[in-house]
Amino acid sequence: MASLTITPAAAKQIHHVLDERGKGLGLKVSVKPSGCSGFSYVLDFADEADPADISFEAHGAKVFVDREALEMLDGSEVDFVNEGLNRYFRFNNPNIKDECGCGESFTV
């Protein structure tokens, strides 16, 4: 069975963003061919449940993963980090074999 972990920091940010929007069920994650290494993450909001998505829940927050991306994301941890002026969701993905220098794309 596939797994995806949501850190408390990521859950807090998901709640914050959904509260600001005033709607939504959670964070939607997929991947697309992109960049110099092969794939990049695509983040969006899940405003309704899509039967093609697999949902994961922790700390009261939900992350919906596109079924086609599940194999690439299996075992990943979704985190939210603050580094200086930058704030972003970070994926600690054990399936990554290589990343581009800028960190925008990856190979599995």
C-alpha positions, 0 to 999 in steps of 0.5 A: 500500500502506498504511503505519504507523510504530512508533517505538522508544518505542512498540515498547518500551512494547508489549513492556513491556505484553505482558510484564506481561500474560504474553500477546499478539501486539501492540497492536490499533488501531481507531477508533470514532465518538466525541467532538465531532469525529467519531472516537477511537482505540480501543486493545486487545491482539491476543491472536491474529491476526485475518484482518480486521486488517492488521499492521505490525511495527517494532523487534520490536513489532506493531501490528494495525489494523482493516481498516475503520480503515486508510484513516483511519490510513494514513501514521500514526506510533504513538509513546509519550510521557511528559509530566509524569505522563502516559504514553500512545500518541500517533498522529501522523496526517497524515489528520486535518483537525480535532481537538477542543479536548481532543484526544480526537477527530478528523475525517478 
